[in-house]
Amino acid sequence: MDGTSYPGLFQTDAWQTAWWSEWGSTTGFQLVKEQGFGRSGIYLDCYRYKRVIPIRCLQFVGTNYRRLSTPRTEYNTLIGRDGHLTDGAKALRELLLEAPWDEAVFRDLRGDREEKQLLEELAKECGWLFRTVARDTAYAVKTVGSFSDYLRALGSSTRLRLYNRRKVLESCGDIRVTNAWPDQVDDFFERLNRFHSKRWGQPCFNEASVRFHKAFLERVGKEGGVPKLSELTCDGEVISQLYNVEYLGCLYNIQSGFVEGFHKKIALGTLHIGYSLEEAFESRDVNVFDMLAGQGKNENYKARMATCSQTLESVMLVQSPVLKFLYGLKEFLAKRHRLIG
């Protein structure tokens, strides 16, 4: 995304190592290339789809296409550690030609780079099937300039929810914003899960994910990352949370949670983001507040606040003749259904 730094938070040793320790090394995945592309490792996942079709799937460390649900690893890239796409492409080509695989899935690549075209050309050259399996959009706010200028550029409704309702909130009691890191990290994740359970019917992080995030937070400081587990309190009671981490000029908002129905006039989560955004604008160390991909429960609130966005694309290369046939059949039937429908 324009304004963000490279490499990103998800390509840090802290994120990659914590993910592999929690899922890769315990699930039987085979690490094929350690930190080979954009500091992301590549591993091989061998399994039987629907217990019938054997699949050997190459993937980025931090992602899994079918079998696991783990915290999302975004802004993956094929750019090598030296910062050049050509060298990363060369290394990838060598890997794809040498490693045993049936399909390769590269999740959440930045859509504005040449990587998709490179992979498509490589697939055509080698006779592999190329598929786009998912698209999404990540949203961010450039925090250069003044916070007041940013507010003036917003729509009136968004400005009201993000900032102007502070007076209503402050009438409810003593309002403060604190950082739960590092002393209250356990309580932070417990509260975050409770907020999500009440709003969505299930916690946002299972036990493995909580262990992963704690391990990541403990390690990221060695690479210059700053955990900012923001908690908004009213008379000492936590009413909203933002799981933020600052890294190389970007403040990443990884997750959030808040008290449902706190006040009928207040969008509590959005108002809390307003406090974090103001802090980011005032900080000399932060140039971007990145809300990442995803939308809200009732509306795409990120799009309303964002000053820039980034398309994320997940692509698949298919080498196996059996899988080529099955995917081709699937797409043919889907197209036929659309025509008939």
C-alpha positions in Angstrom: 0.0 0.0 0.0 1.3 3.4 -0.8 3.0 4.8 2.2 3.7 1.6 4.0 7.1 0.2 4.6 8.7 -2.9 3.3 9.0 -5.5 4.6 5.7 -5.5 6.5 4.8 -6.6 9.9 3.7 -10.1 8.7 7.1 -10.8 7.2 9.0 -10.1 10.4 10.9 -13.0 12.0 8.6 -12.5 15.0 5.4 -13.3 13.0 6.9 -16.0 10.8 8.7 -17.8 13.6 5.7 -17.7 16.0 3.4 -19.0 13.2 5.7 -21.8 12.3 6.3 -22.8 15.9 2.5 -23.0 16.6 1.3 -24.6 13.4 4.0 -25.5 11.0 6.3 -27.6 13.2 3.3 -29.3 15.0 1.2 -30.2 11.9 3.8 -32.1 9.9 4.3 -29.4 7.3 7.6 -29.6 5.4 9.6 -26.3 5.3 11.0 -26.1 1.8 12.5 -22.6 1.8 13.1 -20.6 4.9 12.6 -16.9 4.4 13.1 -17.1 0.7 10.6 -14.6 -0.7 9.9 -11.3 1.0 11.2 -12.8 4.2 8.3 -15.3 4.0 9.1 -19.0 4.2 7.6 -21.6 1.8 6.3 -24.9 3.0 4.7 -28.0 1.6 1.4 -29.3 3.0 0.6 -32.9 2.0 -2.9 -34.2 2.6 -5.9 -35.9 1.0 -8.7 -33.6 -0.1 -12.0 -35.1 1.1 -9.9 -38.1 2.1 -9.6 -39.1 -1.5 -7.5 -36.9 -3.7 -3.8 -36.6 -2.6 -2.5 -33.0 -2.7 1.0 -31.6 -2.2 0.4 -27.8 -1.8 3.2 -25.2 -1.6 2.3 -22.1 0.5 3.6 -19.1 2.3 4.5 -19.6 6.0 1.6 -17.8 7.7 -1.1 -19.0 5.4 -3.0 -22.2 4.8 -5.5 -22.7 1.9 -7.8 -25.4 3.1 -6.9 -27.2 6.3 -6.2 -24.6 9.0 -7.8 -21.4 10.2 -5.1 -19.2 11.6 -4.5 -15.4 12.1 -4.4 -13.8 8.6 -1.0 -13.0 7.1 -1.4 -10.2 4.7 0.8 -8.3 2.1 2.7 -11.4 1.2 5.3 -10.9 -1.6 7.6 -12.7 -4.0 10.2 -9.9 -3.7 13.5 -11.3 -2.4 15.4 -10.1 0.7 17.4 -7.8 -1.4 14.2 -5.9 -2.4 14.2 -7.0 -6.1 11.3 -8.9 -7.7 13.5 -10.3 -10.4 15.7 -12.2 -7.9 12.7 -13.4 -6.0 11.1 -14.6 -9.2 14.3 -16.4 -10.1 14.4 -18.2 -6.8 10.7 -19.0 -7.0 11.1 -20.4 -10.5 13.9 -22.7 -9.3 11.8 -23.8 -6.4 8.8 -24.6 -8.5 10.8 -26.5 -11.0 12.7 -28.6 -8.4 10.2 -29.2 -5.5 7.5 -31.9 -5.7 4.1 -30.2 -5.7 0.6 -30.5 -7.2 -0.6 -27.0 -6.6 0.9 -23.8 -5.2 -1.2 -21.2 -3.4 0.1 -17.7 -2.8 -2.3 -15.8 -0.5 -2.9 -12.1 -0.2 -0.3 -10.8 -2.7 -0.4 -7.0 -3.3 -2.5 -6.6 -6.4 -0.7 -3.4 -7.6 2.6 -5.2 -8.1 3.9 -7.3 -11.0 3.8 -10.6 -9.1 0.5 -11.8 -10.4 1.5 -11.2 -14.0 4.9 -12.9 -13.3 3.2 -16.0 -11.9 0.7 -16.1 -14.8 3.5 -15.9 -17.4 5.4 -18.6 -15.5 2.3 -20.9 -15.5 1.8 -20.3 -19.2 5.4 -21.1 -20.0 5.4 -24.3 -17.9 1.9 -25.5 -18.9 0.4 -25.0 -15.4 -3.1 -23.9 -14.7 -3.4 -20.4 -13.3 -6.3 -19.5 -11.0 -7.3 -16.5 -9.0 -8.9 -18.0 -5.9 -9.7 -14.9 -3.8 -9.7 -11.1 -3.9 -10.0 -8.6 -1.0 -9.2 -5.0 -0.2 -7.1 -3.6 2.6 -7.7 0.0 3.9 -5.4 2.5 5.5 -5.1 6.2 6.5 -2.0 8.2 5.6 -1.2 10.0 8.9 0.9 12.8 7.4 -0.4 16.3 7.7 -2.8 17.3 10.5 -5.6 15.3 12.1 -8.0 18.2 11.8 -7.4 18.4 8.0 -8.1 14.6 7.8 -11.4 15.1 9.8 -12.5 17.9 7.5 -12.1 15.7 4.4 -14.4 13.0 5.8 -18.1 12.8 5.2 -20.2 14.4 8.0 -21.6 11.1 9.2 -18.2 9.4 9.4 -16.7 12.5 11.1 -19.5 12.3 13.7 -18.9 8.6 14.4 -15.1 8.9 14.5 -14.7 12.1 16.4 -17.6 14.4 17.2 -19.4 11.9 19.5 -16.5 12.2 21.9 -18.5 14.7 23.9 -21.3 12.2 24.4 -18.8 9.5 25.5 -17.0 11.9 27.9 -20.4 12.7 29.5 -20.6 9.0 30.5 -17.7 9.1 32.9 -13.9 9.4 33.1 -12.6 8.4 29.7 -9.0 7.2 29.3 -6.9 5.4 26.7 -4.2 3.0 28.1 -1.8 0.4 26.7 -2.2 -3.1 28.2 1.2 -4.2 27.0 3.1 -5.8 28.6 1.6 -6.1 32.1 -2.0 -7.0 31.2 -1.6 -8.9 28.0 -3.5 -12.0 29.3 -6.4 -9.9 30.5 -6.4 -8.1 27.1 -6.9 -11.2 25.1 -9.5 -12.6 27.5 -11.5 -9.4 27.3 -11.1 -9.3 23.5 -12.5 -12.8 23.2 -15.5 -12.0 25.5 -16.3 -8.9 23.4 -16.3 -11.0 20.2 -18.3 -13.8 21.7 -21.1 -11.4 22.6 -21.0 -9.7 19.2 -20.3 -12.6 16.9 -21.3 -15.7 18.9 -17.7 -17.0 19.2 -14.3 -15.7 20.3 -12.0 -14.2 17.8 -8.9 -16.3 19.0 -8.8 -19.9 20.0 -6.1 -21.1 22.5 -3.5 -21.7 19.7 -4.1 -18.3 18.2 -3.7 -16.6 21.6 -0.4 -18.5 22.2 0.7 -17.4 18.7 -0.1 -13.7 19.3 1.6 -13.7 22.7 4.8 -15.3 21.2 4.7 -12.8 18.3 4.4 -9.8 20.7 7.2 -11.0 22.9 9.5 -11.2 19.9 8.6 -8.3 17.7 10.3 -5.7 19.9 13.7 -7.1 18.9 12.9 -6.0 15.3 11.7 -2.6 16.2 8.0 -3.4 16.6 6.0 -1.7 19.4 2.9 -3.5 20.7 0.1 -1.0 21.4 -2.8 -3.0 23.0 -5.1 0.0 23.3 -7.9 -0.1 25.8 -10.5 2.6 26.1 -11.9 2.8 29.7 -14.9 4.6 31.2 -14.6 5.0 35.0 -11.9 2.3 35.0 -14.0 -0.2 33.1 -12.6 -1.4 29.7 -15.3 -0.7 27.0 -13.2 -1.0 23.8 -10.0 -2.5 22.6 -7.7 -2.1 19.6 -4.9 -4.7 19.0 -2.4 -2.4 17.3 1.3 -2.9 16.6 3.6 -0.2 15.3 6.3 -1.3 12.9 8.6 0.7 10.5 6.3 3.8 10.3 3.1 1.9 10.1 0.5 1.3 12.9 -1.3 -2.0 12.1 -4.7 -2.5 13.5 -4.9 -6.3 13.8 -8.1 -6.8 15.7 -10.7 -4.9 17.8 -13.6 -5.4 20.2 -15.9 -3.4 22.3 -19.0 -3.4 24.5 -22.1 -4.0 22.4 -24.8 -1.4 22.9 -22.8 0.8 25.3 -24.7 3.9 24.2 -27.3 4.3 21.4 -25.6 7.4 20.0 -22.0 6.1 20.0 -20.3 3.8 17.6 -17.8 2.8 20.2 -15.3 0.9 18.1 -15.1 3.7 15.5 -14.7 6.3 18.2 -11.8 4.3 19.7 -10.2 4.2 16.3 -10.5 8.0 16.2 -8.3 8.2 19.4 -5.7 5.9 17.8 -5.7 7.9 14.6 -5.2 11.2 16.4 -2.3 9.7 18.2 -0.8 8.4 14.9 -1.2 11.8 13.3 0.7 13.4 16.2 3.5 10.8 16.2 6.6 11.5 14.1 7.2 7.8 13.9 3.9 6.8 12.2 3.1 7.6 8.6 0.2 5.1 8.0 -2.6 3.7 10.1 -3.3 0.3 8.4 -6.8 -1.2 9.1 -5.9 -4.2 6.9 -8.5 -6.3 5.0 -12.0 -7.1 6.1 -15.3 -5.2 6.7 -17.5 -4.5 9.7 -20.5 -6.5 10.8 -23.1 -4.0 9.4 -21.1 -1.8 7.0 -17.7 -1.3 5.4 -16.6 1.4 7.9 -13.0 1.1 6.9 -13.7 2.3 3.4 -15.4 5.4 4.8 -12.3 6.3 6.9 -9.6 5.3 4.5 -7.5 7.6 2.4 -5.9 4.8 0.4 -6.6 1.1 -0.3 -4.8 -2.0 -1.5 -6.2 -4.9 -3.5 -5.0 -8.3 -2.2 -5.2 -11.3 -4.5 -4.7 -15.0 -3.8 -3.5 -17.0 -6.8 -3.0 -20.7 -7.4 -0.7 -22.6 -9.8 -1.8 -26.2 -10.6 0.7 -28.7 -12.0 -1.2 -32.0 -11.3 -3.1 -33.3 -14.4 -5.9 -34.6 -12.1 -6.3 -31.3 -10.3 -6.2 -29.4 -13.6 -9.1 -31.5 -14.9 -11.1 -31.1 -11.7 -10.7 -27.4 -11.4 -11.5 -27.0 -15.1 -14.6 -29.0 -14.6 -15.6 -27.0 -11.6 -15.2 -23.7 -13.5 -17.1 -25.1 -16.5 -20.1 -26.2 -14.3 -20.0 -22.8 -12.5 -20.1 -20.9 -15.7 -22.9 -23.1 -17.1 -24.9 -22.6 -13.9 -24.5 -18.8 -14.2 -25.7 -18.9 -17.9 -28.7 -21.1 -17.0 -29.5 -19.0 -13.9 
